[in-house]
Amino acid sequence: MSGDTLIVINPNASQAVTDGIKLALDPLRGFGTPIRCLTLSEGPPGIEDQRQADLTIAPMLRLAAAQKDAAGYVIACFGDPGLHALRDQTPLPVVGIQEAAVMTALTLGQRFGVIAILPASIPRHLRAFGAMGVLDRLAGDRALGLSVADLADPDKSLDAMISTGKRLRDEDGANVLIMGCAGMAQYRQTLEAETGLPVVEPCQAAAALALGQIALTLSHKGTNDAG
């Protein structure tokens, strides 16, 4: 039997990132489904390339399986490591923040721009967007040149995010922005105010989608039996 809680897994080992995700999800707690945010202690301090992302998959699957009260899952890394593996493991709703952010952005604007952390992150973004068939809606994907740890420091990251968002708007033609890392959550409102564009925070987008699937008993396996 399924439980009653949406489990949000941060696949990196940064509790600060998890705390930021937890705070970002506060507006969704009013829907009535409990939300619990977990940190993958076996993960790297930050996930910044494909190798680091792939190495988190096996321990993330074990952590997910241990959550006996789960009604659904969110994988809170922009890159969606283990998304399809976890969907193989469980019939419960499983939402990746990258996929959910893009789907949400497509409803808010014609061309979306992504604020990435490092240049090494962009190739995996582009592979995912290609698999989703949305490259013709991508305005641009620009890197800040900052690590996941740097994002916790507004003095290092906020001005860079604002200037990158404006370049995506003015030079690339984006009319909706996606924050390309779970560690950016605290800056969404400021970024919206400074750019004048809708900004999708991916953990919020994924949790909103997962909560809807839980409420409607939707499953990627085509059955409501969570076994």
PyMOL commands that place a pseudoatom at each C-alpha (Angstrom):
pseudoatom trace, name=CA, resn=MET, resi=1, chain=A, elem=C, hetatm=0, pos=[0.000, 0.000, 0.000]
pseudoatom trace, name=CA, resn=SER, resi=2, chain=A, elem=C, hetatm=0, pos=[1.158, 3.535, -0.674]
pseudoatom trace, name=CA, resn=GLY, resi=3, chain=A, elem=C, hetatm=0, pos=[1.579, 6.081, 2.091]
pseudoatom trace, name=CA, resn=ASP, resi=4, chain=A, elem=C, hetatm=0, pos=[0.472, 9.669, 2.371]
pseudoatom trace, name=CA, resn=THR, resi=5, chain=A, elem=C, hetatm=0, pos=[3.715, 11.686, 2.050]
pseudoatom trace, name=CA, resn=LEU, resi=6, chain=A, elem=C, hetatm=0, pos=[5.459, 13.275, -0.908]
pseudoatom trace, name=CA, resn=ILE, resi=7, chain=A, elem=C, hetatm=0, pos=[9.158, 12.424, -0.590]
pseudoatom trace, name=CA, resn=VAL, resi=8, chain=A, elem=C, hetatm=0, pos=[11.540, 14.988, -2.066]
pseudoatom trace, name=CA, resn=ILE, resi=9, chain=A, elem=C, hetatm=0, pos=[15.087, 13.649, -2.420]
pseudoatom trace, name=CA, resn=ASN, resi=10, chain=A, elem=C, hetatm=0, pos=[18.068, 15.959, -2.796]
pseudoatom trace, name=CA, resn=PRO, resi=11, chain=A, elem=C, hetatm=0, pos=[20.691, 13.657, -4.395]
pseudoatom trace, name=CA, resn=ASN, resi=12, chain=A, elem=C, hetatm=0, pos=[23.615, 15.774, -3.203]
pseudoatom trace, name=CA, resn=ALA, resi=13, chain=A, elem=C, hetatm=0, pos=[24.933, 15.801, 0.348]
pseudoatom trace, name=CA, resn=SER, resi=14, chain=A, elem=C, hetatm=0, pos=[24.306, 19.492, 1.039]
pseudoatom trace, name=CA, resn=GLN, resi=15, chain=A, elem=C, hetatm=0, pos=[21.855, 19.994, 3.880]
pseudoatom trace, name=CA, resn=ALA, resi=16, chain=A, elem=C, hetatm=0, pos=[21.808, 23.718, 3.027]
pseudoatom trace, name=CA, resn=VAL, resi=17, chain=A, elem=C, hetatm=0, pos=[20.404, 22.887, -0.413]
pseudoatom trace, name=CA, resn=THR, resi=18, chain=A, elem=C, hetatm=0, pos=[17.793, 20.619, 1.177]
pseudoatom trace, name=CA, resn=ASP, resi=19, chain=A, elem=C, hetatm=0, pos=[16.819, 23.350, 3.617]
pseudoatom trace, name=CA, resn=GLY, resi=20, chain=A, elem=C, hetatm=0, pos=[16.370, 25.757, 0.699]
pseudoatom trace, name=CA, resn=ILE, resi=21, chain=A, elem=C, hetatm=0, pos=[14.172, 23.233, -1.117]
pseudoatom trace, name=CA, resn=LYS, resi=22, chain=A, elem=C, hetatm=0, pos=[12.082, 22.731, 2.016]
pseudoatom trace, name=CA, resn=LEU, resi=23, chain=A, elem=C, hetatm=0, pos=[11.524, 26.479, 2.318]
pseudoatom trace, name=CA, resn=ALA, resi=24, chain=A, elem=C, hetatm=0, pos=[10.650, 26.805, -1.374]
pseudoatom trace, name=CA, resn=LEU, resi=25, chain=A, elem=C, hetatm=0, pos=[7.944, 24.169, -1.000]
pseudoatom trace, name=CA, resn=ASP, resi=26, chain=A, elem=C, hetatm=0, pos=[6.148, 25.910, 1.870]
pseudoatom trace, name=CA, resn=PRO, resi=27, chain=A, elem=C, hetatm=0, pos=[3.478, 27.434, -0.439]
pseudoatom trace, name=CA, resn=LEU, resi=28, chain=A, elem=C, hetatm=0, pos=[2.458, 23.903, -1.488]
pseudoatom trace, name=CA, resn=ARG, resi=29, chain=A, elem=C, hetatm=0, pos=[1.925, 22.508, 1.988]
pseudoatom trace, name=CA, resn=GLY, resi=30, chain=A, elem=C, hetatm=0, pos=[-1.572, 23.954, 2.100]
pseudoatom trace, name=CA, resn=PHE, resi=31, chain=A, elem=C, hetatm=0, pos=[-2.783, 21.287, -0.310]
pseudoatom trace, name=CA, resn=GLY, resi=32, chain=A, elem=C, hetatm=0, pos=[-2.828, 18.834, 2.602]
pseudoatom trace, name=CA, resn=THR, resi=33, chain=A, elem=C, hetatm=0, pos=[-0.288, 16.220, 1.520]
pseudoatom trace, name=CA, resn=PRO, resi=34, chain=A, elem=C, hetatm=0, pos=[2.708, 16.070, 3.860]
pseudoatom trace, name=CA, resn=ILE, resi=35, chain=A, elem=C, hetatm=0, pos=[6.024, 16.842, 2.154]
pseudoatom trace, name=CA, resn=ARG, resi=36, chain=A, elem=C, hetatm=0, pos=[9.307, 15.496, 3.519]
pseudoatom trace, name=CA, resn=CYS, resi=37, chain=A, elem=C, hetatm=0, pos=[12.668, 16.597, 2.108]
pseudoatom trace, name=CA, resn=LEU, resi=38, chain=A, elem=C, hetatm=0, pos=[15.620, 14.228, 2.407]
pseudoatom trace, name=CA, resn=THR, resi=39, chain=A, elem=C, hetatm=0, pos=[19.341, 14.631, 1.795]
pseudoatom trace, name=CA, resn=LEU, resi=40, chain=A, elem=C, hetatm=0, pos=[21.289, 11.802, 0.166]
pseudoatom trace, name=CA, resn=SER, resi=41, chain=A, elem=C, hetatm=0, pos=[24.262, 11.547, 2.500]
pseudoatom trace, name=CA, resn=GLU, resi=42, chain=A, elem=C, hetatm=0, pos=[26.183, 9.380, 0.001]
pseudoatom trace, name=CA, resn=GLY, resi=43, chain=A, elem=C, hetatm=0, pos=[25.929, 12.036, -2.680]
pseudoatom trace, name=CA, resn=PRO, resi=44, chain=A, elem=C, hetatm=0, pos=[28.603, 14.586, -3.646]
pseudoatom trace, name=CA, resn=PRO, resi=45, chain=A, elem=C, hetatm=0, pos=[28.585, 18.103, -2.150]
pseudoatom trace, name=CA, resn=GLY, resi=46, chain=A, elem=C, hetatm=0, pos=[27.064, 19.311, -5.428]
pseudoatom trace, name=CA, resn=ILE, resi=47, chain=A, elem=C, hetatm=0, pos=[26.078, 17.633, -8.679]
pseudoatom trace, name=CA, resn=GLU, resi=48, chain=A, elem=C, hetatm=0, pos=[27.788, 19.548, -11.452]
pseudoatom trace, name=CA, resn=ASP, resi=49, chain=A, elem=C, hetatm=0, pos=[28.329, 17.030, -14.277]
pseudoatom trace, name=CA, resn=GLN, resi=50, chain=A, elem=C, hetatm=0, pos=[26.958, 13.789, -15.695]
pseudoatom trace, name=CA, resn=ARG, resi=51, chain=A, elem=C, hetatm=0, pos=[29.371, 11.510, -13.834]
pseudoatom trace, name=CA, resn=GLN, resi=52, chain=A, elem=C, hetatm=0, pos=[28.419, 12.932, -10.453]
pseudoatom trace, name=CA, resn=ALA, resi=53, chain=A, elem=C, hetatm=0, pos=[24.749, 12.655, -11.331]
pseudoatom trace, name=CA, resn=ASP, resi=54, chain=A, elem=C, hetatm=0, pos=[25.010, 9.010, -12.390]
pseudoatom trace, name=CA, resn=LEU, resi=55, chain=A, elem=C, hetatm=0, pos=[26.892, 7.995, -9.237]
pseudoatom trace, name=CA, resn=THR, resi=56, chain=A, elem=C, hetatm=0, pos=[23.948, 9.094, -7.074]
pseudoatom trace, name=CA, resn=ILE, resi=57, chain=A, elem=C, hetatm=0, pos=[21.421, 6.768, -8.705]
pseudoatom trace, name=CA, resn=ALA, resi=58, chain=A, elem=C, hetatm=0, pos=[21.958, 3.520, -6.773]
pseudoatom trace, name=CA, resn=PRO, resi=59, chain=A, elem=C, hetatm=0, pos=[21.991, 5.081, -3.278]
pseudoatom trace, name=CA, resn=MET, resi=60, chain=A, elem=C, hetatm=0, pos=[19.059, 7.305, -4.220]
pseudoatom trace, name=CA, resn=LEU, resi=61, chain=A, elem=C, hetatm=0, pos=[17.024, 4.230, -5.216]
pseudoatom trace, name=CA, resn=ARG, resi=62, chain=A, elem=C, hetatm=0, pos=[17.806, 2.615, -1.860]
pseudoatom trace, name=CA, resn=LEU, resi=63, chain=A, elem=C, hetatm=0, pos=[16.815, 5.756, 0.031]
pseudoatom trace, name=CA, resn=ALA, resi=64, chain=A, elem=C, hetatm=0, pos=[13.540, 5.974, -1.892]
pseudoatom trace, name=CA, resn=ALA, resi=65, chain=A, elem=C, hetatm=0, pos=[12.712, 2.323, -1.207]
pseudoatom trace, name=CA, resn=ALA, resi=66, chain=A, elem=C, hetatm=0, pos=[13.183, 2.865, 2.526]
pseudoatom trace, name=CA, resn=GLN, resi=67, chain=A, elem=C, hetatm=0, pos=[10.404, 5.491, 2.690]
pseudoatom trace, name=CA, resn=LYS, resi=68, chain=A, elem=C, hetatm=0, pos=[7.445, 3.315, 3.604]
pseudoatom trace, name=CA, resn=ASP, resi=69, chain=A, elem=C, hetatm=0, pos=[5.047, 6.247, 3.921]
pseudoatom trace, name=CA, resn=ALA, resi=70, chain=A, elem=C, hetatm=0, pos=[5.714, 7.520, 0.376]
pseudoatom trace, name=CA, resn=ALA, resi=71, chain=A, elem=C, hetatm=0, pos=[2.799, 8.554, -1.806]
pseudoatom trace, name=CA, resn=GLY, resi=72, chain=A, elem=C, hetatm=0, pos=[5.141, 9.840, -4.519]
pseudoatom trace, name=CA, resn=TYR, resi=73, chain=A, elem=C, hetatm=0, pos=[8.648, 11.123, -5.133]
pseudoatom trace, name=CA, resn=VAL, resi=74, chain=A, elem=C, hetatm=0, pos=[10.441, 14.182, -6.450]
pseudoatom trace, name=CA, resn=ILE, resi=75, chain=A, elem=C, hetatm=0, pos=[14.076, 13.886, -7.565]
pseudoatom trace, name=CA, resn=ALA, resi=76, chain=A, elem=C, hetatm=0, pos=[15.439, 17.314, -6.684]
pseudoatom trace, name=CA, resn=CYS, resi=77, chain=A, elem=C, hetatm=0, pos=[18.433, 17.630, -8.983]
pseudoatom trace, name=CA, resn=PHE, resi=78, chain=A, elem=C, hetatm=0, pos=[18.358, 19.509, -12.272]
pseudoatom trace, name=CA, resn=GLY, resi=79, chain=A, elem=C, hetatm=0, pos=[19.387, 16.630, -14.504]
pseudoatom trace, name=CA, resn=ASP, resi=80, chain=A, elem=C, hetatm=0, pos=[16.875, 14.151, -13.074]
pseudoatom trace, name=CA, resn=PRO, resi=81, chain=A, elem=C, hetatm=0, pos=[19.379, 11.403, -12.149]
pseudoatom trace, name=CA, resn=GLY, resi=82, chain=A, elem=C, hetatm=0, pos=[17.667, 8.053, -11.735]
pseudoatom trace, name=CA, resn=LEU, resi=83, chain=A, elem=C, hetatm=0, pos=[14.291, 9.329, -12.909]
pseudoatom trace, name=CA, resn=HIS, resi=84, chain=A, elem=C, hetatm=0, pos=[13.475, 6.364, -15.110]
pseudoatom trace, name=CA, resn=ALA, resi=85, chain=A, elem=C, hetatm=0, pos=[15.138, 3.870, -12.753]
pseudoatom trace, name=CA, resn=LEU, resi=86, chain=A, elem=C, hetatm=0, pos=[12.929, 5.036, -9.885]
pseudoatom trace, name=CA, resn=ARG, resi=87, chain=A, elem=C, hetatm=0, pos=[9.894, 4.821, -12.145]
pseudoatom trace, name=CA, resn=ASP, resi=88, chain=A, elem=C, hetatm=0, pos=[10.885, 1.207, -12.805]
pseudoatom trace, name=CA, resn=GLN, resi=89, chain=A, elem=C, hetatm=0, pos=[11.158, 0.614, -9.065]
pseudoatom trace, name=CA, resn=THR, resi=90, chain=A, elem=C, hetatm=0, pos=[7.772, 2.000, -8.027]
pseudoatom trace, name=CA, resn=PRO, resi=91, chain=A, elem=C, hetatm=0, pos=[4.317, 2.621, -9.497]
pseudoatom trace, name=CA, resn=LEU, resi=92, chain=A, elem=C, hetatm=0, pos=[3.977, 5.740, -7.329]
pseudoatom trace, name=CA, resn=PRO, resi=93, chain=A, elem=C, hetatm=0, pos=[4.297, 9.157, -9.010]
pseudoatom trace, name=CA, resn=VAL, resi=94, chain=A, elem=C, hetatm=0, pos=[7.946, 10.043, -9.709]
pseudoatom trace, name=CA, resn=VAL, resi=95, chain=A, elem=C, hetatm=0, pos=[8.734, 13.541, -10.970]
pseudoatom trace, name=CA, resn=GLY, resi=96, chain=A, elem=C, hetatm=0, pos=[12.116, 14.998, -11.885]
pseudoatom trace, name=CA, resn=ILE, resi=97, chain=A, elem=C, hetatm=0, pos=[12.611, 18.703, -11.353]
pseudoatom trace, name=CA, resn=GLN, resi=98, chain=A, elem=C, hetatm=0, pos=[14.196, 19.304, -14.767]
pseudoatom trace, name=CA, resn=GLU, resi=99, chain=A, elem=C, hetatm=0, pos=[11.387, 17.652, -16.694]
pseudoatom trace, name=CA, resn=ALA, resi=100, chain=A, elem=C, hetatm=0, pos=[8.740, 19.384, -14.567]
pseudoatom trace, name=CA, resn=ALA, resi=101, chain=A, elem=C, hetatm=0, pos=[10.413, 22.789, -14.901]
pseudoatom trace, name=CA, resn=VAL, resi=102, chain=A, elem=C, hetatm=0, pos=[10.463, 22.569, -18.688]
pseudoatom trace, name=CA, resn=MET, resi=103, chain=A, elem=C, hetatm=0, pos=[6.856, 21.401, -18.846]
pseudoatom trace, name=CA, resn=THR, resi=104, chain=A, elem=C, hetatm=0, pos=[5.813, 24.283, -16.592]
pseudoatom trace, name=CA, resn=ALA, resi=105, chain=A, elem=C, hetatm=0, pos=[7.851, 26.825, -18.557]
pseudoatom trace, name=CA, resn=LEU, resi=106, chain=A, elem=C, hetatm=0, pos=[6.163, 25.784, -21.787]
pseudoatom trace, name=CA, resn=THR, resi=107, chain=A, elem=C, hetatm=0, pos=[2.845, 26.903, -20.299]
pseudoatom trace, name=CA, resn=LEU, resi=108, chain=A, elem=C, hetatm=0, pos=[4.229, 30.327, -19.309]
pseudoatom trace, name=CA, resn=GLY, resi=109, chain=A, elem=C, hetatm=0, pos=[6.120, 31.449, -22.398]
pseudoatom trace, name=CA, resn=GLN, resi=110, chain=A, elem=C, hetatm=0, pos=[7.039, 30.551, -25.959]
pseudoatom trace, name=CA, resn=ARG, resi=111, chain=A, elem=C, hetatm=0, pos=[10.820, 30.304, -25.471]
pseudoatom trace, name=CA, resn=PHE, resi=112, chain=A, elem=C, hetatm=0, pos=[12.518, 29.332, -22.220]
pseudoatom trace, name=CA, resn=GLY, resi=113, chain=A, elem=C, hetatm=0, pos=[15.982, 30.223, -20.995]
pseudoatom trace, name=CA, resn=VAL, resi=114, chain=A, elem=C, hetatm=0, pos=[17.933, 28.196, -18.449]
pseudoatom trace, name=CA, resn=ILE, resi=115, chain=A, elem=C, hetatm=0, pos=[20.337, 29.574, -15.846]
pseudoatom trace, name=CA, resn=ALA, resi=116, chain=A, elem=C, hetatm=0, pos=[22.890, 26.797, -15.333]
pseudoatom trace, name=CA, resn=ILE, resi=117, chain=A, elem=C, hetatm=0, pos=[25.574, 26.635, -12.679]
pseudoatom trace, name=CA, resn=LEU, resi=118, chain=A, elem=C, hetatm=0, pos=[28.674, 25.546, -14.625]
pseudoatom trace, name=CA, resn=PRO, resi=119, chain=A, elem=C, hetatm=0, pos=[29.455, 25.017, -18.333]
pseudoatom trace, name=CA, resn=ALA, resi=120, chain=A, elem=C, hetatm=0, pos=[29.807, 21.276, -17.605]
pseudoatom trace, name=CA, resn=SER, resi=121, chain=A, elem=C, hetatm=0, pos=[26.107, 21.179, -16.713]
pseudoatom trace, name=CA, resn=ILE, resi=122, chain=A, elem=C, hetatm=0, pos=[24.902, 22.386, -20.100]
pseudoatom trace, name=CA, resn=PRO, resi=123, chain=A, elem=C, hetatm=0, pos=[25.598, 19.271, -22.229]
pseudoatom trace, name=CA, resn=ARG, resi=124, chain=A, elem=C, hetatm=0, pos=[23.440, 17.098, -19.975]
pseudoatom trace, name=CA, resn=HIS, resi=125, chain=A, elem=C, hetatm=0, pos=[20.701, 19.719, -20.072]
pseudoatom trace, name=CA, resn=LEU, resi=126, chain=A, elem=C, hetatm=0, pos=[20.768, 19.719, -23.866]
pseudoatom trace, name=CA, resn=ARG, resi=127, chain=A, elem=C, hetatm=0, pos=[20.637, 15.925, -24.028]
pseudoatom trace, name=CA, resn=ALA, resi=128, chain=A, elem=C, hetatm=0, pos=[17.565, 15.957, -21.824]
pseudoatom trace, name=CA, resn=PHE, resi=129, chain=A, elem=C, hetatm=0, pos=[15.864, 18.728, -23.789]
pseudoatom trace, name=CA, resn=GLY, resi=130, chain=A, elem=C, hetatm=0, pos=[16.567, 16.825, -26.998]
pseudoatom trace, name=CA, resn=ALA, resi=131, chain=A, elem=C, hetatm=0, pos=[15.014, 13.678, -25.542]
pseudoatom trace, name=CA, resn=MET, resi=132, chain=A, elem=C, hetatm=0, pos=[11.965, 15.724, -24.537]
pseudoatom trace, name=CA, resn=GLY, resi=133, chain=A, elem=C, hetatm=0, pos=[11.690, 17.177, -28.051]
pseudoatom trace, name=CA, resn=VAL, resi=134, chain=A, elem=C, hetatm=0, pos=[11.725, 20.782, -26.853]
pseudoatom trace, name=CA, resn=LEU, resi=135, chain=A, elem=C, hetatm=0, pos=[14.959, 22.157, -28.329]
pseudoatom trace, name=CA, resn=ASP, resi=136, chain=A, elem=C, hetatm=0, pos=[12.974, 24.377, -30.692]
pseudoatom trace, name=CA, resn=ARG, resi=137, chain=A, elem=C, hetatm=0, pos=[11.483, 26.125, -27.647]
pseudoatom trace, name=CA, resn=LEU, resi=138, chain=A, elem=C, hetatm=0, pos=[14.864, 26.619, -25.939]
pseudoatom trace, name=CA, resn=ALA, resi=139, chain=A, elem=C, hetatm=0, pos=[16.095, 30.211, -26.189]
pseudoatom trace, name=CA, resn=GLY, resi=140, chain=A, elem=C, hetatm=0, pos=[19.397, 29.594, -24.446]
pseudoatom trace, name=CA, resn=ASP, resi=141, chain=A, elem=C, hetatm=0, pos=[21.218, 27.846, -21.615]
pseudoatom trace, name=CA, resn=ARG, resi=142, chain=A, elem=C, hetatm=0, pos=[23.836, 30.043, -19.940]
pseudoatom trace, name=CA, resn=ALA, resi=143, chain=A, elem=C, hetatm=0, pos=[26.169, 29.101, -17.084]
pseudoatom trace, name=CA, resn=LEU, resi=144, chain=A, elem=C, hetatm=0, pos=[26.940, 31.271, -14.073]
pseudoatom trace, name=CA, resn=GLY, resi=145, chain=A, elem=C, hetatm=0, pos=[30.375, 29.743, -13.589]
pseudoatom trace, name=CA, resn=LEU, resi=146, chain=A, elem=C, hetatm=0, pos=[29.570, 29.061, -9.932]
pseudoatom trace, name=CA, resn=SER, resi=147, chain=A, elem=C, hetatm=0, pos=[29.500, 25.864, -7.884]
pseudoatom trace, name=CA, resn=VAL, resi=148, chain=A, elem=C, hetatm=0, pos=[26.462, 24.562, -6.027]
pseudoatom trace, name=CA, resn=ALA, resi=149, chain=A, elem=C, hetatm=0, pos=[28.109, 25.701, -2.781]
pseudoatom trace, name=CA, resn=ASP, resi=150, chain=A, elem=C, hetatm=0, pos=[28.539, 29.228, -4.162]
pseudoatom trace, name=CA, resn=LEU, resi=151, chain=A, elem=C, hetatm=0, pos=[24.779, 29.521, -4.674]
pseudoatom trace, name=CA, resn=ALA, resi=152, chain=A, elem=C, hetatm=0, pos=[24.223, 29.722, -0.926]
pseudoatom trace, name=CA, resn=ASP, resi=153, chain=A, elem=C, hetatm=0, pos=[26.063, 33.069, -0.852]
pseudoatom trace, name=CA, resn=PRO, resi=154, chain=A, elem=C, hetatm=0, pos=[23.956, 35.906, -2.296]
pseudoatom trace, name=CA, resn=ASP, resi=155, chain=A, elem=C, hetatm=0, pos=[27.061, 38.086, -2.635]
pseudoatom trace, name=CA, resn=LYS, resi=156, chain=A, elem=C, hetatm=0, pos=[28.542, 35.556, -5.051]
pseudoatom trace, name=CA, resn=SER, resi=157, chain=A, elem=C, hetatm=0, pos=[25.449, 34.462, -6.920]
pseudoatom trace, name=CA, resn=LEU, resi=158, chain=A, elem=C, hetatm=0, pos=[22.556, 36.911, -7.005]
pseudoatom trace, name=CA, resn=ASP, resi=159, chain=A, elem=C, hetatm=0, pos=[24.063, 39.561, -9.283]
pseudoatom trace, name=CA, resn=ALA, resi=160, chain=A, elem=C, hetatm=0, pos=[25.348, 36.827, -11.606]
pseudoatom trace, name=CA, resn=MET, resi=161, chain=A, elem=C, hetatm=0, pos=[21.897, 35.261, -11.785]
pseudoatom trace, name=CA, resn=ILE, resi=162, chain=A, elem=C, hetatm=0, pos=[20.236, 38.583, -12.550]
pseudoatom trace, name=CA, resn=SER, resi=163, chain=A, elem=C, hetatm=0, pos=[22.720, 39.503, -15.294]
pseudoatom trace, name=CA, resn=THR, resi=164, chain=A, elem=C, hetatm=0, pos=[22.457, 36.011, -16.816]
pseudoatom trace, name=CA, resn=GLY, resi=165, chain=A, elem=C, hetatm=0, pos=[18.674, 36.192, -16.742]
pseudoatom trace, name=CA, resn=LYS, resi=166, chain=A, elem=C, hetatm=0, pos=[18.761, 39.546, -18.506]
pseudoatom trace, name=CA, resn=ARG, resi=167, chain=A, elem=C, hetatm=0, pos=[21.113, 38.179, -21.193]
pseudoatom trace, name=CA, resn=LEU, resi=168, chain=A, elem=C, hetatm=0, pos=[18.763, 35.263, -21.764]
pseudoatom trace, name=CA, resn=ARG, resi=169, chain=A, elem=C, hetatm=0, pos=[15.931, 37.771, -22.105]
pseudoatom trace, name=CA, resn=ASP, resi=170, chain=A, elem=C, hetatm=0, pos=[17.653, 40.431, -24.189]
pseudoatom trace, name=CA, resn=GLU, resi=171, chain=A, elem=C, hetatm=0, pos=[20.151, 38.468, -26.288]
pseudoatom trace, name=CA, resn=ASP, resi=172, chain=A, elem=C, hetatm=0, pos=[18.500, 35.059, -26.585]
pseudoatom trace, name=CA, resn=GLY, resi=173, chain=A, elem=C, hetatm=0, pos=[14.842, 36.060, -26.651]
pseudoatom trace, name=CA, resn=ALA, resi=174, chain=A, elem=C, hetatm=0, pos=[13.668, 34.074, -23.629]
pseudoatom trace, name=CA, resn=ASN, resi=175, chain=A, elem=C, hetatm=0, pos=[10.301, 35.091, -22.235]
pseudoatom trace, name=CA, resn=VAL, resi=176, chain=A, elem=C, hetatm=0, pos=[10.334, 32.633, -19.328]
pseudoatom trace, name=CA, resn=LEU, resi=177, chain=A, elem=C, hetatm=0, pos=[13.313, 31.602, -17.191]
pseudoatom trace, name=CA, resn=ILE, resi=178, chain=A, elem=C, hetatm=0, pos=[14.156, 28.295, -15.517]
pseudoatom trace, name=CA, resn=MET, resi=179, chain=A, elem=C, hetatm=0, pos=[16.462, 28.161, -12.513]
pseudoatom trace, name=CA, resn=GLY, resi=180, chain=A, elem=C, hetatm=0, pos=[18.787, 25.322, -13.487]
pseudoatom trace, name=CA, resn=CYS, resi=181, chain=A, elem=C, hetatm=0, pos=[19.703, 24.057, -10.029]
pseudoatom trace, name=CA, resn=ALA, resi=182, chain=A, elem=C, hetatm=0, pos=[17.806, 23.172, -6.854]
pseudoatom trace, name=CA, resn=GLY, resi=183, chain=A, elem=C, hetatm=0, pos=[20.201, 25.405, -4.906]
pseudoatom trace, name=CA, resn=MET, resi=184, chain=A, elem=C, hetatm=0, pos=[18.801, 28.581, -6.498]
pseudoatom trace, name=CA, resn=ALA, resi=185, chain=A, elem=C, hetatm=0, pos=[15.368, 28.391, -4.869]
pseudoatom trace, name=CA, resn=GLN, resi=186, chain=A, elem=C, hetatm=0, pos=[15.764, 31.381, -2.520]
pseudoatom trace, name=CA, resn=TYR, resi=187, chain=A, elem=C, hetatm=0, pos=[16.317, 33.826, -5.403]
pseudoatom trace, name=CA, resn=ARG, resi=188, chain=A, elem=C, hetatm=0, pos=[13.195, 33.245, -7.472]
pseudoatom trace, name=CA, resn=GLN, resi=189, chain=A, elem=C, hetatm=0, pos=[11.191, 36.306, -6.439]
pseudoatom trace, name=CA, resn=THR, resi=190, chain=A, elem=C, hetatm=0, pos=[14.157, 38.664, -6.784]
pseudoatom trace, name=CA, resn=LEU, resi=191, chain=A, elem=C, hetatm=0, pos=[14.980, 37.255, -10.214]
pseudoatom trace, name=CA, resn=GLU, resi=192, chain=A, elem=C, hetatm=0, pos=[11.385, 37.732, -11.359]
pseudoatom trace, name=CA, resn=ALA, resi=193, chain=A, elem=C, hetatm=0, pos=[11.356, 41.312, -10.115]
pseudoatom trace, name=CA, resn=GLU, resi=194, chain=A, elem=C, hetatm=0, pos=[14.680, 42.183, -11.756]
pseudoatom trace, name=CA, resn=THR, resi=195, chain=A, elem=C, hetatm=0, pos=[13.987, 40.574, -15.145]
pseudoatom trace, name=CA, resn=GLY, resi=196, chain=A, elem=C, hetatm=0, pos=[10.241, 41.115, -15.422]
pseudoatom trace, name=CA, resn=LEU, resi=197, chain=A, elem=C, hetatm=0, pos=[9.859, 37.508, -16.604]
pseudoatom trace, name=CA, resn=PRO, resi=198, chain=A, elem=C, hetatm=0, pos=[8.111, 34.521, -15.054]
pseudoatom trace, name=CA, resn=VAL, resi=199, chain=A, elem=C, hetatm=0, pos=[10.705, 32.356, -13.303]
pseudoatom trace, name=CA, resn=VAL, resi=200, chain=A, elem=C, hetatm=0, pos=[10.207, 28.636, -12.769]
pseudoatom trace, name=CA, resn=GLU, resi=201, chain=A, elem=C, hetatm=0, pos=[11.801, 27.223, -9.636]
pseudoatom trace, name=CA, resn=PRO, resi=202, chain=A, elem=C, hetatm=0, pos=[12.118, 23.534, -10.551]
pseudoatom trace, name=CA, resn=CYS, resi=203, chain=A, elem=C, hetatm=0, pos=[11.471, 21.988, -7.133]
pseudoatom trace, name=CA, resn=GLN, resi=204, chain=A, elem=C, hetatm=0, pos=[8.225, 23.936, -6.844]
pseudoatom trace, name=CA, resn=ALA, resi=205, chain=A, elem=C, hetatm=0, pos=[7.210, 22.885, -10.356]
pseudoatom trace, name=CA, resn=ALA, resi=206, chain=A, elem=C, hetatm=0, pos=[7.963, 19.222, -9.656]
pseudoatom trace, name=CA, resn=ALA, resi=207, chain=A, elem=C, hetatm=0, pos=[6.243, 19.118, -6.293]
pseudoatom trace, name=CA, resn=ALA, resi=208, chain=A, elem=C, hetatm=0, pos=[3.135, 20.794, -7.709]
pseudoatom trace, name=CA, resn=LEU, resi=209, chain=A, elem=C, hetatm=0, pos=[2.997, 18.214, -10.496]
pseudoatom trace, name=CA, resn=ALA, resi=210, chain=A, elem=C, hetatm=0, pos=[3.575, 15.306, -8.118]
pseudoatom trace, name=CA, resn=LEU, resi=211, chain=A, elem=C, hetatm=0, pos=[0.883, 16.523, -5.710]
pseudoatom trace, name=CA, resn=GLY, resi=212, chain=A, elem=C, hetatm=0, pos=[-1.576, 16.666, -8.590]
pseudoatom trace, name=CA, resn=GLN, resi=213, chain=A, elem=C, hetatm=0, pos=[-0.716, 13.122, -9.638]
pseudoatom trace, name=CA, resn=ILE, resi=214, chain=A, elem=C, hetatm=0, pos=[-1.089, 11.902, -6.061]
pseudoatom trace, name=CA, resn=ALA, resi=215, chain=A, elem=C, hetatm=0, pos=[-4.498, 13.572, -5.708]
pseudoatom trace, name=CA, resn=LEU, resi=216, chain=A, elem=C, hetatm=0, pos=[-5.697, 12.113, -9.024]
pseudoatom trace, name=CA, resn=THR, resi=217, chain=A, elem=C, hetatm=0, pos=[-4.128, 8.663, -8.382]
pseudoatom trace, name=CA, resn=LEU, resi=218, chain=A, elem=C, hetatm=0, pos=[-2.216, 8.864, -11.646]
pseudoatom trace, name=CA, resn=SER, resi=219, chain=A, elem=C, hetatm=0, pos=[0.589, 6.399, -12.289]
pseudoatom trace, name=CA, resn=HIS, resi=220, chain=A, elem=C, hetatm=0, pos=[3.140, 5.941, -15.059]
pseudoatom trace, name=CA, resn=LYS, resi=221, chain=A, elem=C, hetatm=0, pos=[2.475, 2.205, -14.762]
pseudoatom trace, name=CA, resn=GLY, resi=222, chain=A, elem=C, hetatm=0, pos=[-1.195, 2.634, -15.605]
pseudoatom trace, name=CA, resn=THR, resi=223, chain=A, elem=C, hetatm=0, pos=[-2.474, 1.267, -12.323]
pseudoatom trace, name=CA, resn=ASN, resi=224, chain=A, elem=C, hetatm=0, pos=[-3.519, 2.723, -9.001]
pseudoatom trace, name=CA, resn=ASP, resi=225, chain=A, elem=C, hetatm=0, pos=[-2.188, -0.301, -7.112]
pseudoatom trace, name=CA, resn=ALA, resi=226, chain=A, elem=C, hetatm=0, pos=[1.001, 0.837, -5.415]
pseudoatom trace, name=CA, resn=GLY, resi=227, chain=A, elem=C, hetatm=0, pos=[1.705, -2.745, -4.318]
for i in range(1, 227): cmd.bond("trace and resi %d" % i, "trace and resi %d" % (i + 1))
show_as sticks, trace
zoom trace
